[in-house]
């Protein structure tokens, strides 16, 4: 839930329904729904035999973008306090953490999320699904994030970078017009290409979170 006093525009939209047979992981659960990113249901196979333990939710929370960085970047308000979960609903990627910040002056917001999987293969499966849905003209994420990194556009004015860090999936998203993206629960609005200035902000935030992961 949004932090106390956070604007109502950050309230999450309802998730889309899914087929009963699907084993899914909604890696942009509350935060990114609030940012009006297209809800991305990632189908993850059950954990293989001999799989290890996923990073704890507490550990994942420490990998999120820091508030000190967000403030320096201009996102001075906490829209959603850092929260963690041990029940994502998918055995192969059980733990997660998320948060969101916003700028009170220019209607922009940034969200961060980390999902811990039991194997690197399970994490790679998430990125594979994301990659299959990426736009052909999407910018290339920073090279420092590795070959797994992929950038996608959501509905309205939201952009996100996903990447794999061992057995975890990292995600940072930028919305460039909070008021516009939250005016409707629809995520089908066309998203214009990201500008160079916006790309700089998004890439820098992703690199900052990646550094926190070690």
Beta strands, then each sheet from edge to edge (+ up, - down):
strand 1: 24-26
strand 2: 41-43
strand 3: 77-85
strand 4: 95-102
strand 5: 109-116
strand 6: 150-153
strand 7: 158-165
strand 8: 168-175
sheet 1: 1+ 2-
sheet 2: 3+ 4- 5+ 8- 7+ 6-
end
